[in-house]
Amino acid sequence: MLYQILAFLIEIAVTLIGGACLLRLYMRWRRMSMGNPVGRFVQALSDWLVLPLQRLVPSSGSLDVASLLATWLLKLLQYGLLVGMLGLGRWSVLPLLALLGVAKLAVSVATAVIIVAAVLSWTGNRTPVRDVFERLCEPMLAPLRRHLPLVGGIDLSPLLLVVALQVAGIVLGSMQAGLLGAGAAMLAG
């Protein structure tokens, strides 16, 4: 029970901070201002980790390598702690496990962005937060919207994308479990 509580608390912290780092990376790639409420929130959560890394690893064009590295380091620390607590002794797979964890976190962040944008679109009110989430979603939804007709006047592309993202998350979780073998269910979940 103690392991489950600690694993849950570590997962929450890494998801929140790592998700902010990935959102920071994506917003920078989309050339979005960080002066909006979402950008300020993302910076408040991630500056302490990303800014020192930016001095070591400069950005490459519109790719914020430091944010990606920060997320990977957080996942590496998370899985290192959990592997150590479980006594699995599978230290050599940690870098790849963390990389898959970053991909799985990116799936979760994309899913959350899509869901928040969909819920905000139901309100009908134009707000700075809604505008940010719409800009974040547009590149992911545009290809689906070109091929998926409205059904009864309703855009089902967010639903289809969330389903596809969840399938990707399941595949990534399965790949993580395959790396760990025994004890993987508790770690990769």
C-alpha positions in Angstrom: 0.0 0.0 0.0 2.8 2.4 0.8 4.4 1.8 -2.6 1.1 2.6 -4.3 0.7 5.8 -2.4 4.3 6.9 -3.1 4.0 5.9 -6.8 0.7 7.8 -7.1 2.2 11.0 -5.5 5.3 10.8 -7.7 3.1 10.2 -10.8 1.1 13.3 -10.0 4.1 15.5 -9.5 5.9 14.3 -12.7 2.7 14.5 -14.7 2.0 18.1 -13.6 5.6 19.4 -14.1 6.5 17.2 -17.1 3.2 18.0 -18.7 3.9 21.7 -18.3 7.3 21.2 -19.9 5.8 19.4 -22.9 3.1 22.1 -23.2 5.9 24.7 -23.1 7.7 22.8 -25.9 4.5 22.6 -28.0 3.6 26.3 -27.4 7.1 27.4 -28.4 6.9 25.1 -31.5 3.6 26.8 -32.4 5.2 30.2 -31.8 2.6 31.1 -29.2 3.1 33.8 -26.7 3.7 32.8 -23.1 2.0 36.0 -21.9 -1.5 34.4 -21.9 -2.9 32.7 -18.8 -2.0 29.2 -20.0 1.6 30.3 -20.8 2.1 31.9 -17.5 0.8 28.8 -15.7 3.1 26.6 -17.8 6.1 28.9 -17.0 5.3 29.0 -13.3 5.4 25.2 -13.2 8.4 24.6 -15.4 10.8 27.6 -15.2 12.7 26.2 -12.2 13.7 23.1 -14.3 13.8 24.4 -17.9 15.7 27.7 -17.5 18.8 26.1 -16.0 18.7 23.4 -18.7 18.4 26.1 -21.4 21.8 27.4 -20.4 23.3 23.9 -21.0 21.2 22.9 -24.0 20.3 25.8 -26.3 17.1 25.7 -28.3 17.3 24.4 -31.9 15.1 26.7 -34.0 11.6 26.4 -32.7 12.4 23.2 -30.8 12.8 23.8 -27.1 15.2 21.0 -26.4 15.6 21.9 -22.7 11.9 21.4 -22.1 12.0 18.0 -23.8 15.2 17.1 -21.8 13.5 18.3 -18.6 10.5 16.0 -19.2 12.8 13.0 -19.9 14.9 13.7 -16.8 11.7 13.8 -14.7 10.5 10.5 -16.1 14.0 9.0 -15.6 13.9 10.1 -12.0 10.4 8.8 -11.5 11.1 5.3 -13.0 14.4 5.2 -11.2 12.7 5.7 -7.9 10.0 3.2 -8.6 12.4 0.5 -9.9 14.5 1.1 -6.8 11.5 0.7 -4.5 10.4 -2.4 -6.2 13.9 -3.9 -6.3 13.5 -4.8 -10.0 17.2 -4.3 -10.8 16.4 -3.3 -14.4 18.5 -0.2 -14.4 19.8 -0.6 -18.0 16.3 -0.1 -19.4 15.6 3.1 -17.6 16.6 5.6 -20.4 14.4 3.8 -22.9 11.6 3.4 -20.3 11.8 7.2 -19.6 11.7 7.9 -23.4 8.5 5.8 -23.7 7.2 7.6 -20.6 7.7 11.0 -22.2 5.8 9.7 -25.3 3.0 8.4 -23.1 2.9 11.7 -21.2 2.7 13.6 -24.5 -0.3 11.5 -25.4 -1.9 12.4 -22.0 -1.1 16.1 -22.5 -2.6 16.1 -26.0 -5.7 14.3 -24.7 -6.2 16.8 -22.0 -5.7 19.7 -24.4 -8.3 18.3 -26.7 -10.8 17.6 -23.9 -10.4 21.1 -22.4 -10.8 22.8 -25.8 -13.9 20.8 -26.5 -15.5 21.6 -23.1 -14.5 25.3 -23.5 -16.1 25.4 -26.9 -19.5 24.4 -25.4 -19.6 27.6 -23.3 -19.8 29.9 -26.3 -17.8 32.6 -24.5 -14.6 33.8 -26.2 -11.8 34.0 -23.6 -8.1 34.1 -23.8 -7.8 30.6 -22.4 -10.3 29.2 -25.0 -8.3 30.9 -27.8 -5.1 29.3 -26.5 -6.6 25.8 -26.4 -8.1 26.2 -29.8 -4.7 27.2 -31.3 -3.1 24.3 -29.5 -5.7 21.8 -30.9 -5.9 23.1 -34.5 -2.8 21.3 -35.9 -3.9 18.0 -34.4 -7.6 18.3 -35.5 -7.2 19.9 -38.9 -6.3 16.7 -40.8 -9.2 14.9 -39.3 -11.6 17.7 -40.0 -10.7 17.7 -43.7 -11.8 14.1 -44.0 -14.5 13.7 -41.3 -17.8 15.3 -42.1 -20.0 16.9 -39.4 -22.5 14.5 -38.0 -25.8 16.3 -37.3 -23.8 19.6 -37.2 -21.4 18.2 -34.6 -17.6 17.9 -35.1 -16.6 14.4 -34.0 -12.9 15.0 -34.8 -12.0 15.6 -31.1 -13.6 12.4 -30.1 -11.9 10.4 -32.8 -8.5 11.9 -31.9 -9.0 11.2 -28.2 -9.8 7.5 -29.1 -6.7 7.3 -31.3 -4.5 8.9 -28.6 -5.8 6.4 -26.0 -4.9 3.5 -28.3 -1.4 5.0 -28.6 -1.2 5.3 -24.8 -2.1 1.6 -24.5 0.5 0.6 -27.0 3.2 2.7 -25.2 2.2 1.3 -21.8 2.5 -2.2 -23.3 5.9 -1.4 -24.7 7.0 -0.2 -21.2 5.7 -3.4 -19.6 7.6 -5.5 -22.2 10.8 -3.8 -21.1 10.4 -4.6 -17.5 8.9 -8.1 -17.5 7.9 -9.2 -14.0 6.7 -6.3 -11.8 5.9 -4.2 -14.8 2.2 -3.8 -14.2 2.9 -1.8 -11.0 5.5 0.4 -12.7 4.2 1.0 -16.3 0.5 1.5 -15.2 
